[in-house]
Amino acid sequence: MFGLRWLFGSPVDNRLRRYGRFGLKALRIAASTVALIELLRTDWIGATGGSLAWFLFVQVERRLADEPEADS
C-alpha cells in the first residue's frame, strides 16, 4: 500500500472514486432488477443469486461511505 501513497489526493484518484461509485450503483440497480424479474418468473435460484449480489453491493457501498475522505 505504501507504493500507492503518491496516488492519494490526486484529481485522477477522485475521478476514479466517482466512476467506481457510479459503477457500483449501476451494479446494485441491475442486481435488484434481475432479482425482481427472476422472482416474477419464479426462478428461485436466479432470484436468490440476484438478491445476494444486491446485498453484497449494498454492503460494499456502506463500507465506502464510512471511509474518511483523504484530505489534499
C-alpha positions as CSV (number, residue, x, y, z in Angstrom):
1,M,0.0,0.0,0.0
2,F,2.9,2.3,0.6
3,G,3.8,2.2,-3.2
4,L,0.4,3.8,-4.0
5,R,0.7,6.6,-1.4
6,W,1.6,9.1,-4.1
7,L,-1.7,8.5,-5.9
8,F,-3.9,9.5,-2.9
9,G,-5.4,13.0,-3.2
10,S,-4.7,13.4,-6.9
11,P,-7.5,14.5,-9.3
12,V,-7.2,11.2,-11.0
13,D,-8.0,9.4,-7.8
14,N,-11.1,11.5,-7.1
15,R,-12.3,10.8,-10.7
16,L,-11.8,7.1,-10.3
17,R,-13.7,7.1,-7.0
18,R,-16.6,8.9,-8.6
19,Y,-16.7,6.4,-11.5
20,G,-16.3,3.5,-9.2
21,R,-19.2,4.6,-7.1
22,F,-21.3,5.2,-10.2
23,G,-20.5,1.7,-11.4
24,L,-21.3,0.2,-8.0
25,K,-24.7,1.9,-8.0
26,A,-25.3,0.6,-11.6
27,L,-24.4,-2.9,-10.5
28,R,-26.7,-2.6,-7.4
29,I,-29.6,-1.5,-9.6
30,A,-29.0,-4.2,-12.1
31,A,-28.8,-6.9,-9.4
32,S,-32.1,-5.8,-7.8
33,T,-33.8,-5.7,-11.2
34,V,-32.5,-9.2,-12.0
35,A,-33.7,-10.5,-8.6
36,L,-37.2,-9.0,-9.1
37,I,-37.6,-10.3,-12.7
38,E,-36.4,-13.8,-11.6
39,L,-38.9,-13.7,-8.7
40,L,-41.7,-12.8,-11.1
41,R,-40.6,-15.7,-13.3
42,T,-40.5,-18.0,-10.2
43,D,-36.9,-18.9,-10.9
44,W,-35.8,-19.2,-7.2
45,I,-32.1,-19.9,-7.9
46,G,-31.7,-16.8,-10.1
47,A,-33.7,-14.7,-7.6
48,T,-31.6,-15.8,-4.8
49,G,-28.4,-15.1,-6.7
50,G,-29.6,-11.6,-7.7
51,S,-30.7,-10.9,-4.1
52,L,-27.3,-12.0,-2.7
53,A,-25.5,-9.8,-5.3
54,W,-27.7,-6.9,-4.4
55,F,-26.9,-7.4,-0.7
56,L,-23.2,-7.6,-1.4
57,F,-23.2,-4.4,-3.4
58,V,-25.2,-2.6,-0.6
59,Q,-22.6,-3.7,2.0
60,V,-19.7,-2.5,-0.2
61,E,-21.4,0.9,-0.7
62,R,-21.9,1.3,3.1
63,R,-18.2,0.5,3.7
64,L,-17.1,3.0,1.1
65,A,-19.4,5.6,2.7
66,D,-17.9,5.0,6.1
67,E,-14.3,5.6,4.9
68,P,-13.0,9.0,5.7
69,E,-12.1,11.1,2.6
70,A,-8.4,11.8,2.0
71,D,-7.6,15.5,2.5
72,S,-5.4,17.2,0.0
